[in-house]
Amino acid sequence: MTMQITAEDRALVRTYLLLPMVLTAFERDKRILSESAGLRTPGPYVEVVEHAMNAVSAELKDIRAAMRKRGVKVYEETRDSVQVVALYQCRGYHGRFMMLNSYVAAEAGLLMRKYLGLDTRRIEGARTTLRP
């Protein structure tokens, strides 16, 4: 008997879509910090961002491995001014995953805080109180 697409499969797709965006944001921020004339010693800030980038890359590798193990493959990803849409296949079933850009920005910010080692409990607590 074949299992249909589960909530865990969708969570993998969600994270698979978000982490490269977080990595891109960190890369941009690292470049800006490195080139900033306003910082006297940008080195420590750049190192913190590099450490976060390494952690994101490691988790993305784990996510990809988990997707392979569970038979999940994203085969199309599109982004426009409103949303991110991914088409994926999971053990023979096809699915569509959508996230509004406002949601992507909020989740990416939360993930960035997590990888920078900041406390995310307050933000996560506020997020759970907003859900029905």
C-alpha positions as CSV (number, residue, x, y, z in Angstrom):
1,M,0.0,0.0,0.0
2,T,1.4,3.4,-1.0
3,M,1.4,6.3,1.5
4,Q,0.0,9.6,0.3
5,I,1.7,12.9,0.8
6,T,2.1,13.5,4.6
7,A,2.5,16.7,6.6
8,E,6.1,15.7,7.2
9,D,6.6,15.5,3.4
10,R,5.1,19.0,3.0
11,A,7.4,20.3,5.8
12,L,10.4,19.0,4.0
13,V,9.3,20.8,0.8
14,R,8.7,24.0,2.8
15,T,12.1,23.9,4.4
16,Y,13.8,22.9,1.1
17,L,12.3,26.1,-0.4
18,L,13.1,28.4,2.5
19,L,16.7,27.5,3.3
20,P,18.2,28.5,-0.1
21,M,16.5,31.9,0.3
22,V,18.0,32.2,3.8
23,L,21.4,31.3,2.4
24,T,21.0,34.0,-0.3
25,A,20.1,36.6,2.3
26,F,23.1,35.7,4.4
27,E,25.4,35.9,1.3
28,R,24.1,39.3,0.5
29,D,24.5,40.5,4.1
30,K,28.0,39.0,4.3
31,R,29.0,41.0,1.2
32,I,27.5,44.2,2.6
33,L,29.3,43.7,6.0
34,S,32.6,43.0,4.3
35,E,32.4,46.1,2.1
36,S,31.0,48.4,4.7
37,A,33.1,51.4,5.3
38,G,31.1,52.2,8.4
39,L,32.4,49.2,10.4
40,R,35.8,49.5,11.9
41,T,36.2,45.7,12.4
42,P,33.8,43.8,10.1
43,G,35.6,40.5,10.6
44,P,33.7,39.3,13.7
45,Y,30.3,40.1,12.1
46,V,31.3,38.4,8.8
47,E,32.4,35.3,10.8
48,V,29.1,35.1,12.6
49,V,27.3,35.2,9.3
50,E,29.6,32.6,7.8
51,H,29.0,30.3,10.8
52,A,25.2,30.7,10.2
53,M,25.7,30.0,6.4
54,N,27.6,26.8,7.3
55,A,24.7,25.7,9.5
56,V,22.1,26.4,6.9
57,S,24.1,24.5,4.3
58,A,24.5,21.5,6.6
59,E,20.7,21.5,7.3
60,L,19.9,21.9,3.6
61,K,22.1,18.8,2.9
62,D,20.2,16.9,5.6
63,I,16.8,18.0,4.1
64,R,17.8,16.8,0.6
65,A,18.9,13.5,2.0
66,A,15.6,13.1,3.9
67,M,13.7,14.0,0.8
68,R,15.5,11.3,-1.2
69,K,14.9,8.8,1.5
70,R,11.2,9.6,1.5
71,G,10.8,9.8,-2.3
72,V,10.1,13.5,-2.4
73,K,11.4,15.6,-5.4
74,V,10.7,19.2,-6.2
75,Y,10.6,19.4,-10.0
76,E,9.5,23.0,-10.6
77,E,9.8,26.2,-8.5
78,T,8.4,29.6,-9.5
79,R,8.5,32.9,-7.7
80,D,6.6,36.1,-8.6
81,S,5.7,39.3,-6.8
82,V,3.1,37.5,-4.7
83,Q,4.1,34.0,-4.0
84,V,6.4,31.0,-4.3
85,V,5.0,27.9,-5.9
86,A,6.6,24.5,-6.0
87,L,5.4,21.4,-7.9
88,Y,6.7,18.2,-6.3
89,Q,6.4,14.5,-6.6
90,C,6.1,12.2,-3.5
91,R,6.1,8.5,-3.9
92,G,4.2,8.7,-7.2
93,Y,1.7,11.4,-6.0
94,H,2.0,15.0,-7.3
95,G,1.6,18.0,-5.1
96,R,1.6,21.8,-5.3
97,F,3.0,23.8,-2.4
98,M,2.4,27.6,-2.2
99,M,3.7,30.3,0.2
100,L,2.9,34.0,0.0
101,N,5.9,36.2,-0.1
102,S,4.9,37.8,3.2
103,Y,5.0,34.4,4.8
104,V,8.3,33.6,3.2
105,A,9.8,36.9,4.6
106,A,8.5,36.1,8.1
107,E,9.7,32.5,8.1
108,A,13.1,33.5,6.6
109,G,13.6,36.1,9.3
110,L,12.8,33.5,12.0
111,L,15.2,31.0,10.5
112,M,17.9,33.7,10.2
113,R,17.5,34.5,13.9
114,K,17.7,30.8,14.7
115,Y,20.9,30.3,12.7
116,L,22.5,33.4,14.1
117,G,21.9,31.9,17.6
118,L,19.3,34.5,18.6
119,D,16.4,33.7,20.9
120,T,13.3,32.9,18.7
121,R,10.9,32.0,21.5
122,R,9.1,35.4,21.6
123,I,8.6,35.4,17.9
124,E,7.5,31.7,17.8
125,G,5.1,32.4,20.7
126,A,3.5,35.3,18.9
127,R,3.2,33.3,15.7
128,T,1.4,30.4,17.5
129,T,-1.1,32.7,19.1
130,L,-2.1,34.1,15.7
131,R,-3.0,30.7,14.3
132,P,-6.6,29.5,14.7
